[in-house]
Amino acid sequence: MLDGKKKYRVKTGIFESYGEAESALEILKTNKFSGIIKKYNS
């Protein structure tokens, strides 16, 4: 809980390029969700 409220996390997956990740993030943003792009180290 954060500030006494339940919070939820959504992970979308791994993308082949930064551009693909940006496109997915833009879709989230147009639906009033926030997000970040984090580098995946395999």
mmCIF file of the N, C-alpha and C atoms, coordinates in Angstrom:
data_MODEL
# 
_entry.id   MODEL 
# 
loop_
_atom_site.group_PDB 
_atom_site.id 
_atom_site.type_symbol 
_atom_site.label_atom_id 
_atom_site.label_alt_id 
_atom_site.label_comp_id 
_atom_site.label_asym_id 
_atom_site.label_entity_id 
_atom_site.label_seq_id 
_atom_site.pdbx_PDB_ins_code 
_atom_site.Cartn_x 
_atom_site.Cartn_y 
_atom_site.Cartn_z 
_atom_site.occupancy 
_atom_site.B_iso_or_equiv 
_atom_site.pdbx_formal_charge 
_atom_site.auth_seq_id 
_atom_site.auth_comp_id 
_atom_site.auth_asym_id 
_atom_site.auth_atom_id 
_atom_site.pdbx_PDB_model_num 
ATOM 1   N N  . MET A 1 1  ? 0.834  -1.191  0.000   1.00 0.00 ? 1  MET A N  1 
ATOM 2   C CA . MET A 1 1  ? 0.000  0.000   0.000   1.00 0.00 ? 1  MET A CA 1 
ATOM 3   C C  . MET A 1 1  ? 0.874  1.248   0.000   1.00 0.00 ? 1  MET A C  1 
ATOM 4   N N  . LEU A 1 2  ? 0.373  2.241   -0.664  1.00 0.00 ? 2  LEU A N  1 
ATOM 5   C CA . LEU A 1 2  ? 1.057  3.523   -0.738  1.00 0.00 ? 2  LEU A CA 1 
ATOM 6   C C  . LEU A 1 2  ? 0.065  4.590   -0.306  1.00 0.00 ? 2  LEU A C  1 
ATOM 7   N N  . ASP A 1 3  ? 0.411  5.360   0.682   1.00 0.00 ? 3  ASP A N  1 
ATOM 8   C CA . ASP A 1 3  ? -0.494 6.378   1.227   1.00 0.00 ? 3  ASP A CA 1 
ATOM 9   C C  . ASP A 1 3  ? -1.825 5.769   1.666   1.00 0.00 ? 3  ASP A C  1 
ATOM 10  N N  . GLY A 1 4  ? -1.781 4.515   2.163   1.00 0.00 ? 4  GLY A N  1 
ATOM 11  C CA . GLY A 1 4  ? -2.991 3.855   2.626   1.00 0.00 ? 4  GLY A CA 1 
ATOM 12  C C  . GLY A 1 4  ? -3.906 3.359   1.530   1.00 0.00 ? 4  GLY A C  1 
ATOM 13  N N  . LYS A 1 5  ? -3.464 3.438   0.272   1.00 0.00 ? 5  LYS A N  1 
ATOM 14  C CA . LYS A 1 5  ? -4.294 2.997   -0.858  1.00 0.00 ? 5  LYS A CA 1 
ATOM 15  C C  . LYS A 1 5  ? -3.606 1.837   -1.568  1.00 0.00 ? 5  LYS A C  1 
ATOM 16  N N  . LYS A 1 6  ? -4.392 0.882   -2.043  1.00 0.00 ? 6  LYS A N  1 
ATOM 17  C CA . LYS A 1 6  ? -3.822 -0.223  -2.809  1.00 0.00 ? 6  LYS A CA 1 
ATOM 18  C C  . LYS A 1 6  ? -3.357 0.288   -4.169  1.00 0.00 ? 6  LYS A C  1 
ATOM 19  N N  . LYS A 1 7  ? -2.232 -0.223  -4.629  1.00 0.00 ? 7  LYS A N  1 
ATOM 20  C CA . LYS A 1 7  ? -1.688 0.129   -5.941  1.00 0.00 ? 7  LYS A CA 1 
ATOM 21  C C  . LYS A 1 7  ? -1.453 -1.162  -6.709  1.00 0.00 ? 7  LYS A C  1 
ATOM 22  N N  . TYR A 1 8  ? -1.486 -1.080  -8.014  1.00 0.00 ? 8  TYR A N  1 
ATOM 23  C CA . TYR A 1 8  ? -1.289 -2.243  -8.866  1.00 0.00 ? 8  TYR A CA 1 
ATOM 24  C C  . TYR A 1 8  ? -0.237 -1.930  -9.914  1.00 0.00 ? 8  TYR A C  1 
ATOM 25  N N  . ARG A 1 9  ? 0.514  -2.938  -10.332 1.00 0.00 ? 9  ARG A N  1 
ATOM 26  C CA . ARG A 1 9  ? 1.552  -2.772  -11.339 1.00 0.00 ? 9  ARG A CA 1 
ATOM 27  C C  . ARG A 1 9  ? 1.200  -3.645  -12.537 1.00 0.00 ? 9  ARG A C  1 
ATOM 28  N N  . VAL A 1 10 ? 1.407  -3.091  -13.723 1.00 0.00 ? 10 VAL A N  1 
ATOM 29  C CA . VAL A 1 10 ? 1.206  -3.832  -14.962 1.00 0.00 ? 10 VAL A CA 1 
ATOM 30  C C  . VAL A 1 10 ? 2.523  -3.836  -15.718 1.00 0.00 ? 10 VAL A C  1 
ATOM 31  N N  . LYS A 1 11 ? 2.999  -5.004  -16.073 1.00 0.00 ? 11 LYS A N  1 
ATOM 32  C CA . LYS A 1 11 ? 4.192  -5.122  -16.912 1.00 0.00 ? 11 LYS A CA 1 
ATOM 33  C C  . LYS A 1 11 ? 3.732  -5.617  -18.273 1.00 0.00 ? 11 LYS A C  1 
ATOM 34  N N  . THR A 1 12 ? 4.268  -5.014  -19.328 1.00 0.00 ? 12 THR A N  1 
ATOM 35  C CA . THR A 1 12 ? 3.782  -5.378  -20.657 1.00 0.00 ? 12 THR A CA 1 
ATOM 36  C C  . THR A 1 12 ? 4.643  -6.414  -21.362 1.00 0.00 ? 12 THR A C  1 
ATOM 37  N N  . GLY A 1 13 ? 5.922  -6.413  -21.156 1.00 0.00 ? 13 GLY A N  1 
ATOM 38  C CA . GLY A 1 13 ? 6.764  -7.390  -21.822 1.00 0.00 ? 13 GLY A CA 1 
ATOM 39  C C  . GLY A 1 13 ? 8.067  -6.798  -22.311 1.00 0.00 ? 13 GLY A C  1 
ATOM 40  N N  . ILE A 1 14 ? 8.746  -7.565  -23.129 1.00 0.00 ? 14 ILE A N  1 
ATOM 41  C CA . ILE A 1 14 ? 10.051 -7.190  -23.661 1.00 0.00 ? 14 ILE A CA 1 
ATOM 42  C C  . ILE A 1 14 ? 9.886  -6.831  -25.140 1.00 0.00 ? 14 ILE A C  1 
ATOM 43  N N  . PHE A 1 15 ? 10.505 -5.734  -25.555 1.00 0.00 ? 15 PHE A N  1 
ATOM 44  C CA . PHE A 1 15 ? 10.405 -5.267  -26.933 1.00 0.00 ? 15 PHE A CA 1 
ATOM 45  C C  . PHE A 1 15 ? 11.754 -5.381  -27.624 1.00 0.00 ? 15 PHE A C  1 
ATOM 46  N N  . GLU A 1 16 ? 11.738 -5.545  -28.920 1.00 0.00 ? 16 GLU A N  1 
ATOM 47  C CA . GLU A 1 16 ? 12.966 -5.701  -29.712 1.00 0.00 ? 16 GLU A CA 1 
ATOM 48  C C  . GLU A 1 16 ? 13.739 -4.401  -29.869 1.00 0.00 ? 16 GLU A C  1 
ATOM 49  N N  . SER A 1 17 ? 13.050 -3.263  -29.761 1.00 0.00 ? 17 SER A N  1 
ATOM 50  C CA . SER A 1 17 ? 13.728 -1.982  -29.925 1.00 0.00 ? 17 SER A CA 1 
ATOM 51  C C  . SER A 1 17 ? 13.128 -0.945  -28.983 1.00 0.00 ? 17 SER A C  1 
ATOM 52  N N  . TYR A 1 18 ? 13.878 0.107   -28.770 1.00 0.00 ? 18 TYR A N  1 
ATOM 53  C CA . TYR A 1 18 ? 13.397 1.209   -27.934 1.00 0.00 ? 18 TYR A CA 1 
ATOM 54  C C  . TYR A 1 18 ? 12.164 1.845   -28.574 1.00 0.00 ? 18 TYR A C  1 
ATOM 55  N N  . GLY A 1 19 ? 12.167 1.933   -29.882 1.00 0.00 ? 19 GLY A N  1 
ATOM 56  C CA . GLY A 1 19 ? 11.034 2.515   -30.602 1.00 0.00 ? 19 GLY A CA 1 
ATOM 57  C C  . GLY A 1 19 ? 9.744  1.743   -30.375 1.00 0.00 ? 19 GLY A C  1 
ATOM 58  N N  . GLU A 1 20 ? 9.827  0.427   -30.350 1.00 0.00 ? 20 GLU A N  1 
ATOM 59  C CA . GLU A 1 20 ? 8.651  -0.396  -30.087 1.00 0.00 ? 20 GLU A CA 1 
ATOM 60  C C  . GLU A 1 20 ? 8.145  -0.163  -28.665 1.00 0.00 ? 20 GLU A C  1 
ATOM 61  N N  . ALA A 1 21 ? 9.065  -0.041  -27.737 1.00 0.00 ? 21 ALA A N  1 
ATOM 62  C CA . ALA A 1 21 ? 8.688  0.228   -26.347 1.00 0.00 ? 21 ALA A CA 1 
ATOM 63  C C  . ALA A 1 21 ? 8.016  1.597   -26.230 1.00 0.00 ? 21 ALA A C  1 
ATOM 64  N N  . GLU A 1 22 ? 8.540  2.582   -26.945 1.00 0.00 ? 22 GLU A N  1 
ATOM 65  C CA . GLU A 1 22 ? 7.940  3.922   -26.941 1.00 0.00 ? 22 GLU A CA 1 
ATOM 66  C C  . GLU A 1 22 ? 6.519  3.887   -27.499 1.00 0.00 ? 22 GLU A C  1 
ATOM 67  N N  . SER A 1 23 ? 6.314  3.125   -28.551 1.00 0.00 ? 23 SER A N  1 
ATOM 68  C CA . SER A 1 23 ? 4.976  3.017   -29.143 1.00 0.00 ? 23 SER A CA 1 
ATOM 69  C C  . SER A 1 23 ? 3.988  2.414   -28.156 1.00 0.00 ? 23 SER A C  1 
ATOM 70  N N  . ALA A 1 24 ? 4.413  1.374   -27.456 1.00 0.00 ? 24 ALA A N  1 
ATOM 71  C CA . ALA A 1 24 ? 3.549  0.746   -26.457 1.00 0.00 ? 24 ALA A CA 1 
ATOM 72  C C  . ALA A 1 24 ? 3.241  1.725   -25.324 1.00 0.00 ? 24 ALA A C  1 
ATOM 73  N N  . LEU A 1 25 ? 4.234  2.485   -24.899 1.00 0.00 ? 25 LEU A N  1 
ATOM 74  C CA . LEU A 1 25 ? 4.029  3.468   -23.838 1.00 0.00 ? 25 LEU A CA 1 
ATOM 75  C C  . LEU A 1 25 ? 3.059  4.559   -24.284 1.00 0.00 ? 25 LEU A C  1 
ATOM 76  N N  . GLU A 1 26 ? 3.133  4.976   -25.523 1.00 0.00 ? 26 GLU A N  1 
ATOM 77  C CA . GLU A 1 26 ? 2.208  5.989   -26.037 1.00 0.00 ? 26 GLU A CA 1 
ATOM 78  C C  . GLU A 1 26 ? 0.769  5.485   -26.009 1.00 0.00 ? 26 GLU A C  1 
ATOM 79  N N  . ILE A 1 27 ? 0.568  4.213   -26.309 1.00 0.00 ? 27 ILE A N  1 
ATOM 80  C CA . ILE A 1 27 ? -0.780 3.628   -26.233 1.00 0.00 ? 27 ILE A CA 1 
ATOM 81  C C  . ILE A 1 27 ? -1.288 3.693   -24.797 1.00 0.00 ? 27 ILE A C  1 
ATOM 82  N N  . LEU A 1 28 ? -0.425 3.367   -23.850 1.00 0.00 ? 28 LEU A N  1 
ATOM 83  C CA . LEU A 1 28 ? -0.818 3.472   -22.441 1.00 0.00 ? 28 LEU A CA 1 
ATOM 84  C C  . LEU A 1 28 ? -1.198 4.897   -22.092 1.00 0.00 ? 28 LEU A C  1 
ATOM 85  N N  . LYS A 1 29 ? -0.369 5.844   -22.517 1.00 0.00 ? 29 LYS A N  1 
ATOM 86  C CA . LYS A 1 29 ? -0.615 7.251   -22.184 1.00 0.00 ? 29 LYS A CA 1 
ATOM 87  C C  . LYS A 1 29 ? -1.914 7.767   -22.786 1.00 0.00 ? 29 LYS A C  1 
ATOM 88  N N  . THR A 1 30 ? -2.261 7.336   -23.996 1.00 0.00 ? 30 THR A N  1 
ATOM 89  C CA . THR A 1 30 ? -3.509 7.793   -24.603 1.00 0.00 ? 30 THR A CA 1 
ATOM 90  C C  . THR A 1 30 ? -4.717 7.241   -23.863 1.00 0.00 ? 30 THR A C  1 
ATOM 91  N N  . ASN A 1 31 ? -4.502 6.200   -23.069 1.00 0.00 ? 31 ASN A N  1 
ATOM 92  C CA . ASN A 1 31 ? -5.571 5.619   -22.256 1.00 0.00 ? 31 ASN A CA 1 
ATOM 93  C C  . ASN A 1 31 ? -5.446 6.021   -20.781 1.00 0.00 ? 31 ASN A C  1 
ATOM 94  N N  . LYS A 1 32 ? -4.725 7.136   -20.556 1.00 0.00 ? 32 LYS A N  1 
ATOM 95  C CA . LYS A 1 32 ? -4.578 7.760   -19.238 1.00 0.00 ? 32 LYS A CA 1 
ATOM 96  C C  . LYS A 1 32 ? -3.847 6.892   -18.214 1.00 0.00 ? 32 LYS A C  1 
ATOM 97  N N  . PHE A 1 33 ? -2.888 6.103   -18.698 1.00 0.00 ? 33 PHE A N  1 
ATOM 98  C CA . PHE A 1 33 ? -1.996 5.356   -17.817 1.00 0.00 ? 33 PHE A CA 1 
ATOM 99  C C  . PHE A 1 33 ? -0.615 5.979   -17.923 1.00 0.00 ? 33 PHE A C  1 
ATOM 100 N N  . SER A 1 34 ? 0.153  5.866   -16.881 1.00 0.00 ? 34 SER A N  1 
ATOM 101 C CA . SER A 1 34 ? 1.530  6.333   -16.935 1.00 0.00 ? 34 SER A CA 1 
ATOM 102 C C  . SER A 1 34 ? 2.446  5.122   -16.998 1.00 0.00 ? 34 SER A C  1 
ATOM 103 N N  . GLY A 1 35 ? 3.683  5.346   -17.354 1.00 0.00 ? 35 GLY A N  1 
ATOM 104 C CA . GLY A 1 35 ? 4.625  4.248   -17.415 1.00 0.00 ? 35 GLY A CA 1 
ATOM 105 C C  . GLY A 1 35 ? 6.036  4.736   -17.649 1.00 0.00 ? 35 GLY A C  1 
ATOM 106 N N  . ILE A 1 36 ? 6.959  3.798   -17.585 1.00 0.00 ? 36 ILE A N  1 
ATOM 107 C CA . ILE A 1 36 ? 8.353  4.092   -17.855 1.00 0.00 ? 36 ILE A CA 1 
ATOM 108 C C  . ILE A 1 36 ? 8.909  2.995   -18.747 1.00 0.00 ? 36 ILE A C  1 
ATOM 109 N N  . ILE A 1 37 ? 9.990  3.300   -19.419 1.00 0.00 ? 37 ILE A N  1 
ATOM 110 C CA . ILE A 1 37 ? 10.727 2.307   -20.203 1.00 0.00 ? 37 ILE A CA 1 
ATOM 111 C C  . ILE A 1 37 ? 11.993 2.004   -19.428 1.00 0.00 ? 37 ILE A C  1 
ATOM 112 N N  . LYS A 1 38 ? 12.204 0.742   -19.154 1.00 0.00 ? 38 LYS A N  1 
ATOM 113 C CA . LYS A 1 38 ? 13.363 0.315   -18.382 1.00 0.00 ? 38 LYS A CA 1 
ATOM 114 C C  . LYS A 1 38 ? 14.150 -0.680  -19.232 1.00 0.00 ? 38 LYS A C  1 
ATOM 115 N N  . LYS A 1 39 ? 15.469 -0.490  -19.286 1.00 0.00 ? 39 LYS A N  1 
ATOM 116 C CA . LYS A 1 39 ? 16.329 -1.379  -20.064 1.00 0.00 ? 39 LYS A CA 1 
ATOM 117 C C  . LYS A 1 39 ? 16.302 -2.772  -19.456 1.00 0.00 ? 39 LYS A C  1 
ATOM 118 N N  . TYR A 1 40 ? 16.171 -3.776  -20.311 1.00 0.00 ? 40 TYR A N  1 
ATOM 119 C CA . TYR A 1 40 ? 16.150 -5.169  -19.897 1.00 0.00 ? 40 TYR A CA 1 
ATOM 120 C C  . TYR A 1 40 ? 17.527 -5.782  -20.160 1.00 0.00 ? 40 TYR A C  1 
ATOM 121 N N  . ASN A 1 41 ? 18.139 -6.280  -19.139 1.00 0.00 ? 41 ASN A N  1 
ATOM 122 C CA . ASN A 1 41 ? 19.451 -6.947  -19.273 1.00 0.00 ? 41 ASN A CA 1 
ATOM 123 C C  . ASN A 1 41 ? 19.244 -8.432  -19.116 1.00 0.00 ? 41 ASN A C  1 
ATOM 124 N N  . SER A 1 42 ? 19.423 -9.175  -20.196 1.00 0.00 ? 42 SER A N  1 
ATOM 125 C CA . SER A 1 42 ? 19.221 -10.626 -20.116 1.00 0.00 ? 42 SER A CA 1 
ATOM 126 C C  . SER A 1 42 ? 20.454 -11.351 -19.683 1.00 0.00 ? 42 SER A C  1 
# 
